[in-house]
Amino acid sequence: MAEGDPVGAADRARDLVEETRRALLTEVINATGVLLHTNLGRAPWGTTVGDGRYATLEFDLETGTRGSRQDRAPALLARACGAEAAMVVNNCASAVLLVLAALADGREVAVSRGELVEIGGGFRIPEVLSQSGAHLVEVGTTNRTRQSDFEAVVANGEVALALKVHRSNYRIVGFTEAVGVAEMAGLGVPVVVDLGSGLLDAACPWLADGPPSWLADEPGAVQSLESGADLVTFSGDKLLGGPQAGVIAGRADLVEACTAHPLARALRPGGLVMAALQKVALAYLERDGLAIPFWRMATSPVADLRTRAEAIEPGLACDTVATPGGGTLPGVEIPSAGLVVPGDHVVALRAGDPPIIARVVEGSTVVDLRTVHPDDDPLVAEAIGRLS
């Protein structure tokens, strides 16, 4: 800022204010077609609460004494996935870490070599396992693991539990073999299934038409527990459609061991997350998928999206392809519709208010309406109008 230059100082001050405002956490319109966009917070679940109100996060209204934050939303989630009990931590990696620390500290955990995955940000199952104090025992080979492989390592008496990790962000195809949950349940040690992507029930009873075709073969928490898993862990902000969280559900005694572990306090979520998860769980129990923004967007008919696109700008309306995103369902494409604008305009769209996040495909800007709320269509129309 030049000394003695009041005009320049004022301009620079305004620029700094605008730069600061743009750097803040802000709402955007996701027009990428990626339903669970990790950089945009994954599932589109709001956390607005009343101004100046408190919540019964750890308060028992009946007795007037202190309660537990694990008594409400987790209990509803347990009911929704058919578990004896559940608890909530701040993400799925935390859920796995806590389960391993509480149930296998100083002992061995058997995992198939084909399931030693790396998730976003470079976090790897072997590293999470190491931090928990448990010792990894690799079972089988990368492409083929058999029940007999697990039986051989469990026979030494040092294995505390068997961990099955859902390969939610990649596929192994060809000459392969894997051990199912039902088979692992006969090993004589607790079986923990890290579902990661968090599909509650593969039957999708909250959707009038049942599960969409692009969910084929995706494991659900209900089915994993029914097949014999003692615990399941999964994310709150992926296919569950809620806020960032990690859910541990299954046998009551094992959940209680996790709740009582010292790490549980360090990994617990706050009131905003618990309130949001409670709403999500109630929507599932009421079988009201349309009350969950992710499922409402994911199952919108392509014809409806095309109608919206034509109402915005008929000459730009076009069929597009959306994806689940968020490290789930690799390679899956969901038919969609939106607008295709010749040229690269993503920077201009991001500069708007509110910012619109789009993508470029073969030199054209794609504005996919599957991930845009219908109420935001006028804003999209206005932004596209400014591009011409």
C-alpha positions as a printed NumPy array, in Angstrom:
array([[  0.   ,   0.   ,   0.   ],
       [  1.647,   3.229,  -1.17 ],
       [  2.238,   5.789,   1.616],
       [  0.519,   9.096,   0.919],
       [ -1.82 ,   7.554,  -1.631],
       [ -5.274,   7.518,   0.033],
       [ -7.095,   6.549,  -3.168],
       [ -4.801,   3.588,  -3.747],
       [ -5.06 ,   2.627,  -0.081],
       [ -8.838,   2.495,  -0.255],
       [ -8.76 ,   0.355,  -3.403],
       [ -6.244,  -2.009,  -1.855],
       [ -8.312,  -2.268,   1.324],
       [-11.385,  -3.205,  -0.719],
       [ -9.348,  -5.806,  -2.6  ],
       [ -8.126,  -7.308,   0.676],
       [-11.659,  -7.473,   2.041],
       [-12.866,  -9.231,  -1.109],
       [ -9.918, -11.635,  -1.086],
       [-10.642, -12.501,   2.541],
       [-14.337, -12.997,   1.859],
       [-13.634, -15.296,  -1.068],
       [-11.229, -17.361,   1.041],
       [-13.853, -18.088,   3.717],
       [-15.858, -21.294,   3.874],
       [-18.845, -20.52 ,   1.674],
       [-21.77 , -22.16 ,  -0.042],
       [-21.366, -23.051,  -3.716],
       [-23.514, -24.596,  -6.42 ],
       [-22.116, -28.001,  -7.345],
       [-22.66 , -28.417, -11.075],
       [-19.948, -31.026, -11.57 ],
       [-22.279, -34.032, -11.577],
       [-20.191, -35.604,  -8.785],
       [-22.772, -36.358,  -6.101],
       [-20.308, -36.974,  -3.272],
       [-17.707, -34.348,  -4.15 ],
       [-15.013, -34.674,  -1.479],
       [-13.699, -31.145,  -2.035],
       [-17.218, -29.763,  -1.582],
       [-18.029, -31.677,   1.602],
       [-19.412, -34.852,  -0.001],
       [-23.107, -35.392,   0.81 ],
       [-25.094, -32.123,   0.597],
       [-26.443, -32.048,   4.129],
       [-27.013, -28.677,   5.816],
       [-26.194, -27.98 ,   9.472],
       [-28.29 , -24.857,  10.072],
       [-29.592, -24.571,  13.628],
       [-31.678, -21.998,  15.478],
       [-29.887, -18.908,  16.766],
       [-29.28 , -18.916,  20.511],
       [-30.776, -22.359,  21.205],
       [-29.095, -25.18 ,  23.117],
       [-29.52 , -28.921,  22.621],
       [-29.716, -31.966,  24.881],
       [-26.372, -33.264,  23.614],
       [-25.402, -34.822,  26.961],
       [-28.478, -34.054,  29.072],
       [-31.223, -36.431,  30.192],
       [-34.58 , -34.614,  30.197],
       [-36.204, -37.273,  32.375],
       [-33.707, -37.207,  35.237],
       [-32.224, -33.761,  34.754],
       [-28.752, -35.261,  34.94 ],
       [-25.897, -35.735,  32.526],
       [-26.514, -38.173,  29.699],
       [-24.47 , -39.455,  26.754],
       [-24.193, -38.026,  23.256],
       [-24.194, -41.654,  22.059],
       [-27.776, -42.258,  23.26 ],
       [-29.788, -40.599,  20.49 ],
       [-28.609, -40.542,  16.871],
       [-26.461, -43.687,  17.333],
       [-29.426, -45.589,  18.779],
       [-31.546, -44.603,  15.768],
       [-28.784, -45.645,  13.37 ],
       [-28.47 , -48.979,  15.165],
       [-32.171, -49.588,  14.688],
       [-31.969, -48.574,  11.023],
       [-29.227, -51.092,  10.241],
       [-30.469, -53.88 ,  12.512],
       [-27.637, -53.672,  15.038],
       [-27.746, -54.18 ,  18.797],
       [-25.953, -50.876,  19.368],
       [-24.   , -48.134,  17.618],
       [-21.754, -45.192,  18.331],
       [-20.55 , -42.224,  16.278],
       [-17.072, -40.737,  15.858],
       [-15.79 , -38.016,  13.54 ],
       [-15.09 , -40.082,  10.387],
       [-14.759, -43.665,   9.171],
       [-10.977, -43.778,   9.586],
       [-11.54 , -42.836,  13.24 ],
       [-14.113, -45.597,  13.535],
       [-11.635, -48.2  ,  12.288],
       [ -8.873, -46.804,  14.503],
       [-11.074, -46.92 ,  17.603],
       [-12.336, -50.451,  16.927],
       [ -8.79 , -51.742,  16.479],
       [ -7.468, -49.913,  19.547],
       [-10.338, -51.088,  21.741],
       [-10.471, -54.704,  20.582],
       [ -6.993, -55.612,  19.33 ],
       [ -4.339, -53.474,  21.034],
       [ -1.139, -55.539,  21.228],
       [ -2.707, -58.418,  19.338],
       [ -3.018, -59.483,  15.709],
       [ -5.608, -58.454,  13.131],
       [ -6.039, -60.609,  10.03 ],
       [ -6.673, -58.746,   6.75 ],
       [ -6.657, -60.015,   3.169],
       [ -3.761, -58.593,   1.137],
       [ -6.264, -57.575,  -1.522],
       [ -8.007, -55.278,   0.967],
       [ -5.063, -53.266,   2.294],
       [ -6.453, -50.127,   0.726],
       [ -5.37 , -46.511,   0.634],
       [ -8.104, -43.906,   0.968],
       [ -8.034, -40.215,   0.047],
       [ -5.256, -38.101,   1.488],
       [ -2.786, -40.983,   1.518],
       [ -4.211, -42.729,   4.594],
       [ -3.63 , -46.474,   4.439],
       [ -5.218, -49.348,   6.334],
       [ -1.834, -50.742,   7.496],
       [ -0.887, -47.333,   8.915],
       [ -4.213, -46.865,  10.701],
       [ -3.834, -50.368,  12.088],
       [ -0.296, -49.64 ,  13.28 ],
       [ -1.398, -46.471,  15.079],
       [ -4.057, -48.451,  16.937],
       [ -1.438, -50.679,  18.586],
       [ -2.616, -53.796,  16.771],
       [ -0.362, -55.961,  14.611],
       [ -1.225, -56.609,  10.983],
       [ -1.294, -60.169,   9.693],
       [ -1.581, -60.242,   5.915],
       [ -3.71 , -63.088,   4.589],
       [ -3.682, -64.659,   1.126],
       [ -2.483, -62.779,  -1.952],
       [ -3.47 , -59.545,  -3.662],
       [ -5.892, -61.213,  -6.056],
       [ -6.841, -64.448,  -4.268],
       [ -7.629, -65.078,  -0.615],
       [ -9.372, -68.218,   0.641],
       [-11.098, -69.238,   3.841],
       [ -8.274, -71.686,   4.521],
       [ -5.814, -68.755,   4.489],
       [ -7.72 , -67.089,   7.332],
       [ -8.084, -70.346,   9.239],
       [ -4.324, -70.887,   9.118],
       [ -3.498, -67.535,  10.752],
       [ -6.316, -67.704,  13.305],
       [ -5.081, -71.107,  14.451],
       [ -2.063, -69.526,  16.19 ],
       [ -4.34 , -68.062,  18.879],
       [ -2.928, -64.525,  18.624],
       [ -5.515, -63.095,  16.247],
       [ -7.948, -60.783,  18.07 ],
       [-10.222, -60.126,  15.108],
       [-10.574, -60.459,  11.355],
       [-11.04 , -57.247,   9.374],
       [-12.772, -57.151,   6.004],
       [-12.301, -53.898,   4.09 ],
       [-14.668, -52.952,   1.286],
       [-12.711, -51.925,  -1.803],
       [-14.983, -48.949,  -2.388],
       [-12.588, -46.901,  -4.509],
       [-11.11 , -49.532,  -6.848],
       [-11.777, -52.964,  -8.356],
       [ -9.742, -56.153,  -8.728],
       [-10.955, -58.189, -11.71 ],
       [ -9.839, -61.32 , -13.529],
       [ -8.288, -64.291, -11.701],
       [ -9.668, -63.416,  -8.259],
       [-11.109, -64.993,  -5.151],
       [-12.279, -63.414,  -1.901],
       [-13.758, -64.585,   1.382],
       [-17.282, -63.422,   2.155],
       [-18.561, -62.16 ,   5.485],
       [-20.595, -65.32 ,   6.137],
       [-17.486, -67.485,   5.697],
       [-15.386, -65.247,   7.943],
       [-18.064, -65.436,  10.634],
       [-17.075, -69.053,  11.222],
       [-13.456, -68.234,  12.129],
       [-14.086, -68.065,  15.877],
       [-12.927, -64.439,  16.26 ],
       [-14.938, -61.223,  15.929],
       [-15.378, -60.09 ,  12.333],
       [-15.281, -56.358,  11.631],
       [-16.415, -55.127,   8.213],
       [-15.236, -51.686,   7.159],
       [-17.878, -50.74 ,   4.599],
       [-16.452, -47.277,   4.099],
       [-18.98 , -45.936,   1.612],
       [-21.853, -46.423,   4.029],
       [-24.828, -47.927,   2.21 ],
       [-27.264, -48.61 ,   5.032],
       [-29.362, -51.298,   3.357],
       [-28.76 , -52.782,  -0.105],
       [-32.541, -53.148,  -0.536],
       [-32.987, -49.338,  -0.264],
       [-36.452, -49.537,   1.37 ],
       [-36.465, -45.728,   1.582],
       [-36.767, -45.521,  -2.227],
       [-40.146, -46.214,  -3.836],
       [-38.557, -48.015,  -6.787],
       [-35.965, -49.908,  -4.763],
       [-32.208, -49.755,  -5.358],
       [-31.052, -48.054,  -8.582],
       [-29.117, -50.235, -11.01 ],
       [-25.844, -48.4  , -10.368],
       [-25.86 , -49.714,  -6.773],
       [-25.574, -53.324,  -7.917],
       [-23.3  , -55.44 ,  -5.693],
       [-22.673, -52.583,  -3.228],
       [-22.691, -54.149,   0.287],
       [-25.04 , -52.732,   2.898],
       [-24.694, -52.528,   6.679],
       [-27.91 , -54.505,   7.173],
       [-26.747, -57.361,   4.952],
       [-23.24 , -57.433,   6.448],
       [-24.622, -57.784,   9.965],
       [-27.153, -60.377,   8.842],
       [-24.307, -62.355,   7.238],
       [-22.478, -62.578,  10.559],
       [-20.368, -59.447,  10.954],
       [-19.914, -58.555,  14.614],
       [-19.263, -54.892,  13.83 ],
       [-19.546, -52.684,  10.773],
       [-17.964, -49.284,  10.287],
       [-19.012, -46.749,   7.659],
       [-18.968, -43.07 ,   6.734],
       [-21.781, -40.648,   7.452],
       [-21.119, -38.358,   4.49 ],
       [-21.047, -40.848,   1.624],
       [-23.937, -43.127,   0.642],
       [-25.599, -42.543,   4.018],
       [-26.109, -38.974,   2.809],
       [-25.392, -37.138,   6.055],
       [-22.616, -35.064,   7.645],
       [-19.   , -36.152,   8.024],
       [-18.958, -38.853,  10.693],
       [-17.971, -42.448,  11.29 ],
       [-20.446, -45.052,  12.526],
       [-19.609, -48.196,  14.496],
       [-22.564, -50.6  ,  14.717],
       [-23.083, -54.198,  15.78 ],
       [-22.743, -56.267,  18.953],
       [-23.554, -54.276,  22.076],
       [-20.581, -55.561,  24.077],
       [-18.099, -54.633,  21.362],
       [-19.654, -51.188,  20.87 ],
       [-19.481, -50.654,  24.628],
       [-15.78 , -51.555,  24.609],
       [-15.241, -48.89 ,  21.955],
       [-17.305, -46.328,  23.873],
       [-15.287, -46.947,  27.035],
       [-11.89 , -46.599,  25.344],
       [ -9.972, -43.354,  26.071],
       [ -9.746, -42.554,  22.35 ],
       [-13.541, -42.314,  22.16 ],
       [-13.511, -38.868,  23.753],
       [-10.828, -37.594,  21.395],
       [-12.741, -38.853,  18.357],
       [-16.267, -37.83 ,  19.331],
       [-18.255, -35.431,  17.105],
       [-20.037, -32.292,  18.261],
       [-23.674, -31.355,  18.576],
       [-24.124, -30.143,  14.994],
       [-23.051, -33.526,  13.628],
       [-25.211, -35.464,  16.075],
       [-28.26 , -33.313,  15.287],
       [-27.748, -33.773,  11.553],
       [-27.272, -37.54 ,  11.932],
       [-30.444, -37.746,  13.993],
       [-32.407, -36.176,  11.116],
       [-30.799, -38.554,   8.628],
       [-31.556, -41.594,  10.787],
       [-35.182, -40.554,  11.27 ],
       [-35.572, -40.157,   7.5  ],
       [-34.329, -43.714,   7.004],
       [-36.601, -45.102,   9.704],
       [-39.544, -43.274,   8.127],
       [-38.433, -44.64 ,   4.725],
       [-38.426, -41.128,   3.334],
       [-35.509, -41.094,   0.909],
       [-36.63 , -37.793,  -0.595],
       [-35.885, -36.118,   2.749],
       [-32.193, -36.93 ,   2.215],
       [-30.701, -34.561,  -0.394],
       [-28.207, -37.122,  -1.706],
       [-30.897, -39.678,  -2.538],
       [-33.208, -37.016,  -3.932],
       [-30.481, -35.862,  -6.32 ],
       [-29.187, -39.339,  -7.111],
       [-32.594, -40.667,  -8.159],
       [-34.013, -37.661, -10.037],
       [-35.355, -38.899, -13.414],
       [-33.21 , -37.844, -16.366],
       [-36.342, -36.52 , -18.079],
       [-36.876, -34.067, -15.214],
       [-33.271, -32.899, -15.424],
       [-33.588, -32.447, -19.188],
       [-36.763, -30.369, -18.733],
       [-34.939, -28.116, -16.282],
       [-31.998, -27.731, -18.672],
       [-34.265, -26.769, -21.554],
       [-36.027, -24.217, -19.34 ],
       [-32.645, -22.609, -18.579],
       [-31.316, -22.535, -22.161],
       [-32.816, -24.86 , -24.807],
       [-29.869, -24.498, -27.157],
       [-27.412, -25.743, -24.529],
       [-29.474, -28.597, -23.024],
       [-27.728, -31.934, -23.369],
       [-27.498, -35.424, -21.865],
       [-24.568, -35.777, -19.465],
       [-23.061, -38.383, -17.165],
       [-22.878, -38.006, -13.387],
       [-20.892, -40.106, -10.9  ],
       [-21.368, -41.058,  -7.22 ],
       [-17.875, -39.786,  -6.272],
       [-16.446, -39.635,  -2.751],
       [-14.376, -42.785,  -3.176],
       [-17.477, -44.928,  -3.768],
       [-18.6  , -47.142,  -6.64 ],
       [-15.528, -46.83 ,  -8.892],
       [-16.315, -46.676, -12.599],
       [-20.049, -46.222, -12.037],
       [-21.804, -43.672, -14.25 ],
       [-25.291, -42.275, -13.683],
       [-27.239, -40.935, -16.697],
       [-27.934, -37.244, -16.246],
       [-28.674, -34.016, -18.079],
       [-27.56 , -30.419, -17.976],
       [-26.041, -27.732, -20.142],
       [-22.946, -27.842, -22.314],
       [-21.386, -24.458, -23.08 ],
       [-18.675, -24.298, -25.778],
       [-15.334, -23.188, -24.345],
       [-13.751, -23.273, -20.899],
       [-15.743, -21.064, -18.514],
       [-15.076, -22.711, -15.161],
       [-13.04 , -19.781, -13.827],
       [-15.779, -17.291, -14.701],
       [-18.443, -19.484, -13.079],
       [-16.365, -19.851,  -9.925],
       [-16.025, -16.059,  -9.736],
       [-19.782, -15.592,  -9.48 ],
       [-21.884, -15.091,  -6.371],
       [-22.63 , -17.776,  -5.427],
       [-19.745, -19.616,  -7.105],
       [-20.783, -22.349,  -9.512],
       [-18.412, -25.312,  -9.759],
       [-18.543, -26.962, -13.19 ],
       [-16.251, -29.204, -15.241],
       [-14.648, -29.11 , -18.677],
       [-15.062, -32.023, -21.083],
       [-13.43 , -31.955, -24.525],
       [-13.122, -28.182, -24.515],
       [-16.682, -27.432, -23.384],
       [-18.031, -26.487, -19.964],
       [-20.513, -29.009, -18.56 ],
       [-23.077, -27.816, -16.016],
       [-24.646, -31.034, -14.718],
       [-28.042, -30.438, -13.09 ],
       [-28.16 , -33.715, -11.16 ],
       [-26.117, -32.067,  -8.415],
       [-27.882, -28.685,  -8.621],
       [-30.916, -27.994,  -6.441],
       [-33.891, -26.93 ,  -8.607],
       [-34.209, -23.729,  -6.563],
       [-30.789, -22.734,  -7.88 ],
       [-31.74 , -23.033, -11.556],
       [-32.405, -19.26 , -11.869],
       [-28.9  , -18.581, -10.535],
       [-27.435, -21.02 , -13.047],
       [-29.405, -19.369, -15.842],
       [-28.189, -15.934, -14.817],
       [-24.567, -17.087, -14.642],
       [-24.716, -18.754, -18.064],
       [-26.346, -15.654, -19.496],
       [-23.354, -13.607, -18.363],
       [-20.982, -15.885, -20.307],
       [-22.356, -14.855, -23.696]])
